[in-house]
Amino acid sequence: YKAKRKTVSLDNPGNPSDGPLPMEIPYGAPSPLARMEEQEKRVLVQRALDALPTEFKMVVTLRDVEGFSYEDIAEITGLNLGTVKSRIARARTDLRNRLRGVL
């Protein structure tokens, strides 16, 4: 004898006692395409960061990725505050040039 299968209406997929409903993408959530594009942008930015000279990469990463203040970066690196500001400005200019037309 065959076991009788329970039928489910497609108009009313069930109630909480029937178990979890199929996963739905919340309203306003990024689409898979948008998530993929965002990931590609992250890869491009990381490659541009990796291509910077070490002294620029270090200070701009501490500032723009890690969120340290200019003063903290000067203390961490042992550089003068003016040197930190100059290197960050030059690193950002270099990044802009590398990413121009790509992003």
N, C-alpha and C positions, 0 to 999 in steps of 0.2 A: 504494500500500500504506500502511496505517495503522501508525503506530508503536505498539508495545505499551506500555501504561502500567503502571507498577509499582503493585501493590496494597499497601496498608498496613492492618494489623490495627488495629481500634479498641481492642482489649484490650491490645495491646502496640504503642504508636505508633511505636516504632523504637528504634534504638540510636545511639550517638554518631556512627557513620559516616554515618548518614542525614541529618545536619545538625541545626540547632537545633530543639528541641522548642517547641511553642507556649508563649507566655509564661503563667506561672501567678502568681497573687497569693500571696505568701508567707504562711504561717500567722501570724496575729497582726498582719498589716498592716492599716491602717485601710481601711475600705470606701470606695468612691467617695462614698457618702452622708455618711460621717463626715468625709471630706476636704472636701466641699462645706460642711458645717456649720461646720467649723473656719475655712474661708476667710470665711464670712459673719460669724463672730465677730470675725475680724481687721479686717474692714471697719468693723464697728460700733465697735470700740475705736479705730480710727484716726479715725473721724468724731468720736468723743467727745474725743479728744486735740486734734483740729483746732479744736474749739469752745471749748477753754480759752483764757482770757486769755494773751497771749504770755508774760508773766513766769512764769506757772504751767507752761505747756506746755514752756518751755525747761528748767526745772530738773527736772521730772518725767521728761522724755525723757532728759536726761543721766543721771539716777539709774536709772530702771527699764528703759530701753531700752538705753542705752549702757553702763550698769554702773559709772559713775564713783562715787567715794566722795563723801560730803558735803564733805569738805575740798577735794577736787579741784574740785568744782562751785563752791565759794566762791572758789577761786583763779581759775577760768576766767571766772566772771561778775563778779568783783570785789565780790561781796556778802558781808556778814557771815555767819558760819556759822549763827547763829540765824535769820537771814532765810531762808537756804537751807532749813533744816529746816522752818520755818513754811510756806514756799511749797509745799514738797513735800507736807506734810500736808494743806494746803488743796486742792492739786491732786488728791490721791488721794480726798479727800472729795467733791470736785466730780465726779470720774470715777465714783465709786460711785453717786452720785445720778443721774447721766446714764444709767448702764447698768443701774440697778435695774429689774427686770421685763423687761429685754431679754435679759440673759444668765442 
